[in-house]
Amino acid sequence: MRRFRWAIVALMFAVPAFAADTRFPEAKSGRGELRYVNGIPVLTLEGTPEEIGAQFGELALKPAKTPLIGRVDSYMKQIGWEKVFPTMIKFADIVYYSFPKQNQVELKTAAKVAEVDQKLLTALNAIPDLAKLGGCSTLVVEPARSSTGAPLFGRILDWPPFEELPEYTLVIVFKSKDKRAFAAVTFPVLLGVLSGMNDAGLSLAINEITASKDESKSPNMSGTPMLFLFRKILEECTTLDEVEKMLKDHKRTTWFCLTVCDEKGGCVFEVTPRNVVRRSGEKDVCCCTNHFRTDELSVTKKCRRYAKLEELQKADGKLGVAEIAKVLDSVNQETSTVQAMVFEPKDRVLHLAYGGGKSATAKPLTKLELRPFFEQKPR
């Protein structure tokens, strides 16, 4: 009887861990592989656009098909888009042809492999260009203020936390032929980038913006869709200057801030369809929330979250991962804060927490070494 009781206890503790792992079953598809590292699902995609699309469809889209994609209508109703989203689906073919060609191939292949409607998948990848959903806060600490002697980049993603969506966070490592390898902290319906780091240590994250002083129109659908533009940056750039040039060389769809950090330090690019303005930090700390701050673009600088980040900016002393995590927790938006992360660009390290039920900042950060994934070159 005693042995039986212990077996029941063991089963009770084993079931949650098993359930968590089965959100994304460990598996291989072609040269792609999904496995867990320190409890974090990491999906590696490698090869041509067709190969990457097939791997993404098999290893990411299929597991998310019923729990996430199958509930899109409920999600749209929750955020008040039940009347707007059908129109987005209707015009998805037009949007699809604004995607870079390699991403068109990836998306089309993934949709076919996972048996997901291509128009639906297209619309989901274009949402950030068409509407404003997220909140988000970012913080870059320069080497002079960093306790590690190297830059640190903290970021929280605030997103409407529909049902199990936060729990479907995963890290995808892309290894496309003739491009830089990079890792994206993302969801299994996105082929673009919300937050990520490449093999040169260049890291970036989006902050959505709702108004601009330059009176530019948003969206500008002749531009390169945001998440794919950010992906292109990670695939081709290594420095802040290269990022600035790429942003200026491409048409942009909407207003956004892009916080960027390389091995030497970071900045915020305030971007509209008309302008790209670079903003550096103060006292070796650069903060960003959801308002433009530069004279050229700002319509208001009032933000409770920014004021809290400024407190850390104005204070003295060195800052490490723990201090950044603490200040990010002070600006969390409760259950809407679905991901929290700190990048160490010089060492190619990601510290990540995610999940629903409470702010991701209330959960411990897990360290993930990205360098081993980057160093294995595409075959």
N, C-alpha and C positions, 0 to 999 in steps of 0.2 A: 504493500500500500504506500509506504514511504517513497519507494522508487517511482511509483506511478505519479504521486504528487509532484515530485521533482521534474518528471517528464512534462507534466502539464505546465509548470512554471516556465520551463525552458521553451516550450512551444509558444507561450504567451509573449515571451520576449523576442522570439524569432520571427513571429508573424509581421510586426510592423516593419522590421528591416527588410524582409522579403518583399512586402507590399511596396515599399519605397523603391526598391531596385527594379521592380517590374514596370514602373512607369516607362522606363527606357530599358528594355532587355539588353543585356550584353550580347553583342552579335557582330558579325562581319558581313560586308557586302562588297564584292570586288576588292579594291584596295582601301575601302573605308572600314572603320571599326569604331564601335561604341563600347567603352569600358568605364569602370568607376575608379577614380583616383581620390583617395581620402574621402570617399563618400560622394564625390561630385561626378555626375555623368559627363564624360568628355567624348565628343564625337569627332573623329578625324576623317576628313574628306580629301581625296587625292585623285588628281588626274585631269582629264579633259572636262569641258563643261557637261558633256553627256554623261560621263562617269560620275562626276560630282552630283549632278542632278539625280541620277539613279540611286546613288548611295544615300543622299539626303532623303529621297522619297521612301526608301526602304527602312532606314534606321531612325529617322526623326519624324517624318510625316505620318507614317503608318501607326506608330504608337499613340500619336496625338489625334488621330482621325476621329475616334468616337468621343473621347473625353473633352476635347477642345473644339476641333473643327465642326463636329456634329452638334455643337451647342452655340454656334455663331449667332443664330437668330436671338437666342436668349441674351447673349452678351450685348448685342446691339440694342436690344430693348432696355437693358440695364443702364446703358450710357445715353439713352435717348435718341438713338440713330435708327430706330426701326423703320422710319419713313425715308431716311436719306440713303441708307446702305443699299437698298435695291437699285437706286440710281447709279451708285458707284459700280455695282456689278454690271449694269447695263452698258456702261462706258468703259469697262475693263479692257476691252480689246485695244482701244485707243491708248490707254495708259500702258498696256503691255509693250507697245512699240516704242515707248519712251525709255524703256529699260535698256541698259547696255546689252549688246547682242549676246555676249557670253552668258549673261544673267537670264536673258530670254530663253536660251537653250536649257539652262539649268532648271528654271521654273517649269517649263513645258514638260521636260523629262520627269521631274519630280512628281508633278501632278498626275502624269500617266502611270508611273510606277505605283503610286499610293492610291490611285483611283479617286483622286480629289478633283473637283471642278476647277479647271484652269482659271476661269474668270474670278472665282472666289479667292483663290490663292493670290492672284494678281492684285485684287483689291486690298487684301490684308497686308501685302507688302508695300502698298502705296498710301496706307492710312495716314502716316505722319506728314505726307505732302498735302493731304486734303483737309485735315482737321487737327485740332490741338487736344491731345489727351493727357499728356504727362505733366508732372511738376518738375522734380529733379533738382539736385544741388550738387555742385562739384567744388573741389578744393585742391589746388596745386601748391605744394611746399617746395621751395627752391633748396638746392644743396646747402646754402648758408644757414638755413633754419632747420634743416633735417637732422635728426639724431643719427641717421645712417651715413650722412655725408653725401647722399645722392638724392635726386628728386623723388617725391612721393606724390601720388595722385589719388585722391579719394572721390568716390562718386556714389550717390544713391539714385536709384531709378524709381520714380513714383508713377504708378500706372493703375488704372481701375482694376481692382483685384477680383476678377470674375472667377468664382468657384475655385477650381484647382489650378488656374493659370500660373500663379507664382511657383507652385511645386513642379511645374514643367520647365523651369529654368534649366538650361544646359550650356556647356561651353563647347563651341564648335571650332575646331582647328581646320582652316582651309589651306590646302596646298595645291594651288593651281599651277599648271606648267608655265614657266617663264615669269612667274610673279612671286612677290614676297609671301612667305607663309605668315599667317596671322590667326589669332584666336578671338572669337566674339563671344561675349556673354549675352545670351539671347533666349529666344523661345523657338519651338520647333516648327513654326510656320514662316520664319523670316530668313531670307537668303542675303539680306543686307546687314548693316551693322548699327546697333544702338550704342554699344560700348565695346572697346576692344584694344588689343595690343599686337604689334607685329614683331617679326624676328629681329628687327633693329631696336626694339624697345619702344618705338613710337606708339603712344597710347592716346585714345580719344574717347569722347562721350558727348552726346547731344543734350542740350537743354532747349526745350521748346519755348518760343516767344510768340506773344499774341498781338503785339502792336509795334509799329516803327514810325519814327519821326520823318523818315524820308518819303513817306506816302507811296511806297512801292506796293504793287498789287500782289496778293497771295490768294490762291496758288497760281504760279506761272508754269503751266504744264508743258511748256516747250523746254523746260530745264531738265537737268539730270536728277531723277528721283533721289531724295536725300540719303536714304539708307544705302543705296548703291554708290552714291558719290563718296560716302564715308568709307565704304568697302574699297573703292578704287584708291583712296588715299592710303589705306593700310597696305594695299598690294603694291604701291609704287613709291611711297615717300618714306624718308628717314629723318627729316628735320622739320622744324617749325617753318622755316623759309620755304621749303618745298611744299608744305601744306598750304601756305598762304598763296603761292603761285597757282596751285591746282584749283583752289577755291575761286580765284579770280579768272582763271582760264575757262571755267565751266559755267554755263547758265545754271542759276539756282532756282528751285521751285518755290521757296517760301522763306519766312523769317526763322532764324535759329541762332543759337550760340553753340559753338563747337569748342569745348575745352580740350586742349592738346598738350601733351607732355612728351619730350624726348629724353635722351640720356643726360642732357645738360640742364633742362628746366622746362617751364611751360608758359602758356598764355591762353587767353580766350579770344576766339575770332567771332565778332558780332557780324552776322551775315543776313543780307536781304537779297531779293532778286536784282537790286541796283548796286549794292555796296558790300564791301568786305573791310571791316575795321578791326585792327589788332589791338587788344588791350592787355597790358602787363599788370602784374600784381603790385602790392605795396608791402614794404617790410618783408619781402621775399615770400609772400603768400598771395595767391590769386584765387578769388572766389567768384562763383557764378550761381545764379538761380534762374529766374524766368523773366527777367527784364533786361533790356539793353541798358548799359551804363555809360557809354560814350556820348559826348556832346552831339555827335553827328546823328545818332540813332535813338537816343533815350527819350521816352515820353513820360516816364516816372521812375523814380529810384526808391520808392517806398516798398519795402519787402521785409516782413518780420524775419524770414529765414536768412536773408542776406545780412541783416543786422547782427544776428547770432554768429554767423561765420566771420563777420568783421571783428568781433570781440577777440577771436583767436588770432586774426590777422594783426591786430593792434597790440596784442600782448607780447611779452618778451619770452625768451627761452626756446629751446630746441623742441621739435615736434617729431614724433614717431608714428608708427601705424596705430598704436593704442590711442594716442591723442586725437588723431584724425577720425578714428572710429567713434570716439566719444562726442566730438563736435557734430559729426554727421547724425548721430543719434539725437542730438538736441534739436535738429531741424527735420526729424522724420515726420511723415504724414500718416502715422498709424498704419492701418492695414493696407493703405495705398503704397507704402514704401515696400516694394516687392523684392528689390535687390539692393545689396550694399556691397561695396568693393573698394579695395585699395590696390593700386598698381605700383610696383617697383620697377620702373623702366630699365634701369641699369642692370639689374639682376634677372629680368624677365620673369618676375614673380607676380602672381595674382592672389590676393586674399579675398575670399568671397563668402557671403551669407545670403540666403534667399529663403522664400517660403511664405505661406499665408497664415492667417489667424492672428498675427501681430506684425509690428514693423520688423523688417529684416534686420534692422540695426539692433534689435533686442536679442539677436542670435549671435553666437560666436563666429568669428571669421575663420574660414578654413584656408590654409596655405596650399597653393597649387603652383608647382614649378613648371613653367611653360617652355623653358629652354630645351628640354629633351624632345618635346613634340616638334619644335622648330628645326632642330638640328638634323633630323631625319629628312633628307631631301626627297622630293617627288621622284618616283622611279620611272 
